[in-house]
Amino acid sequence: MPISRRRLLTASALAPLAAPALGRLTGGAHADDAPLVVNTYGGRWGTFWRDQLLPKLQPIVGRPVRLEIGLGSAWAAAFRAAGKANPPFPCLMTNERYAVSLRAEGYFAPLTTAQVPNLAQVAEVARYKDDMSVTGMISPFGIVYRTDMVKTPPKSWRELWNPAYKGQIGFYSVDNSAAIMMVMLAGKLFGKGEQDIERGVAKIAELKPFPQAAFSGQLSPMLAQGQVSIAPLDYGEAYALKKKGVPIGMVVPEDGVLMYDQSFNIAAASPQKDLAARYLDFILSPEIQLMLAKEFYVAPVNKTVKLPDELKEAIPVSGDALSSILRFDWAFAAANQPQISKLWSASI
């Protein structure tokens, strides 16, 4: 899921509610009656967790719950600094691009439906091999365009390479996971497969010139101001523009939908694994999945959730349509991030 920088600027206001900072996190409170620490992002995210989720969660876990406000890179660093035997908190929520390496290094334990009963109701696209993790939040994204500037919108990712769209496209910078996905998608569409990053970057370069945005909160204004007329963007962000009166159309690409994700991982060595499992089951429950959908326009991963009609425009990919979401090899992406960045810098 995308985290807009503007949403994070208010994180400091939540500091008194958060768990200790990185240096203190590495201690990992392990007393039997220690509070449960759960992580989330700043700004609107932290407010929602504090005001809406924690009051419902605390009776379930039977103890106080504290928030650890931060970002994926800092949380990954905290886990490595603490070591496998002393995780800073028992359940890590983060983008898969950060979780995949920690998982490969043995930080996390497999999940079971005995521990997490709602896991049995999770859509296939959100499940992992051997249930080593689960995607608890999916923010689908596709092609977004200005209806007043684009007469014939593309129906697929492949059609972005139509010369008619030259100079109209906005894009993410290589530091954003969306750009990494687009590189691997281009390798799949035009090369030997998603691991053909040389071909993928070369095809992205063919779309130049285009402005690059570090995050969705930078790309949205480009669309709103007419600086670009087409862009890959998460549907929730696009819907927010539409609610403000911007003439926006959303395409569900015929060749697959991409997603921002939040994977949930239980620390193997945590003495609070049972509490972490209760928290994760809580997140996957129909009630909380619907709350998350209403607040963040994310697609529910629990198959029993029926999306209300008023959310269907904001979340055009949900339910059975989640099968159209493309998943990528993030272990490969993490290992090859330096090479992707080098190729990107050289040609884009």
Rosetta blueprint (number, residue, H / E / L):
1 M L
2 P L
3 I L
4 S L
5 R H
6 R H
7 R H
8 L H
9 L L
10 T L
11 A H
12 S H
13 A H
14 L H
15 A H
16 P H
17 L H
18 A E
19 A L
20 P L
21 A L
22 L H
23 G H
24 R H
25 L H
26 T L
27 G L
28 G L
29 A L
30 H L
31 A L
32 D L
33 D L
34 A L
35 P L
36 L E
37 V E
38 V E
39 N E
40 T E
41 Y L
42 G L
43 G L
44 R H
45 W H
46 G H
47 T H
48 F H
49 W H
50 R H
51 D H
52 Q H
53 L H
54 L H
55 P H
56 K H
57 L H
58 Q H
59 P H
60 I H
61 V H
62 G L
63 R L
64 P L
65 V E
66 R E
67 L E
68 E E
69 I E
70 G L
71 L L
72 G H
73 S H
74 A H
75 W H
76 A H
77 A H
78 A H
79 F H
80 R H
81 A H
82 A H
83 G L
84 K L
85 A L
86 N L
87 P L
88 P L
89 F L
90 P L
91 C E
92 L E
93 M E
94 T E
95 N L
96 E H
97 R H
98 Y H
99 A H
100 V H
101 S H
102 L H
103 R H
104 A H
105 E L
106 G L
107 Y L
108 F E
109 A E
110 P L
111 L L
112 T L
113 T L
114 A L
115 Q L
116 V L
117 P H
118 N H
119 L H
120 A H
121 Q H
122 V E
123 A L
124 E H
125 V H
126 A H
127 R E
128 Y L
129 K H
130 D H
131 D H
132 M L
133 S L
134 V E
135 T E
136 G E
137 M E
138 I E
139 S E
140 P E
141 F E
142 G E
143 I E
144 V E
145 Y E
146 R E
147 T L
148 D L
149 M L
150 V L
151 K L
152 T L
153 P L
154 P L
155 K L
156 S L
157 W L
158 R H
159 E H
160 L H
161 W H
162 N L
163 P H
164 A H
165 Y H
166 K L
167 G L
168 Q L
169 I E
170 G L
171 F E
172 Y E
173 S L
174 V L
175 D L
176 N L
177 S H
178 A H
179 A H
180 I H
181 M H
182 M H
183 V H
184 M H
185 L H
186 A H
187 G H
188 K H
189 L H
190 F H
191 G L
192 K L
193 G L
194 E L
195 Q L
196 D L
197 I H
198 E H
199 R H
200 G H
201 V H
202 A H
203 K H
204 I H
205 A H
206 E L
207 L L
208 K L
209 P L
210 F L
211 P L
212 Q E
213 A E
214 A L
215 F L
216 S H
217 G H
218 Q H
219 L H
220 S H
221 P H
222 M H
223 L H
224 A H
225 Q L
226 G L
227 Q L
228 V L
229 S L
230 I E
231 A E
232 P E
233 L E
234 D E
235 Y H
236 G H
237 E H
238 A H
239 Y H
240 A H
241 L H
242 K H
243 K H
244 K L
245 G L
246 V L
247 P L
248 I E
249 G E
250 M E
251 V E
252 V L
253 P L
254 E L
255 D L
256 G L
257 V E
258 L E
259 M E
260 Y E
261 D E
262 Q E
263 S E
264 F E
265 N E
266 I E
267 A E
268 A L
269 A L
270 S L
271 P L
272 Q L
273 K H
274 D H
275 L H
276 A H
277 A H
278 R H
279 Y H
280 L H
281 D H
282 F H
283 I H
284 L H
285 S L
286 P H
287 E H
288 I H
289 Q H
290 L H
291 M H
292 L H
293 A H
294 K H
295 E H
296 F H
297 Y L
298 V L
299 A E
300 P L
301 V L
302 N E
303 K L
304 T L
305 V L
306 K L
307 L L
308 P L
309 D H
310 E H
311 L H
312 K L
313 E L
314 A L
315 I L
316 P L
317 V L
318 S L
319 G H
320 D H
321 A H
322 L H
323 S H
324 S H
325 I E
326 L L
327 R L
328 F L
329 D L
330 W H
331 A H
332 F H
333 A H
334 A H
335 A H
336 N L
337 Q H
338 P H
339 Q H
340 I H
341 S H
342 K H
343 L H
344 W H
345 S H
346 A H
347 S H
348 I L
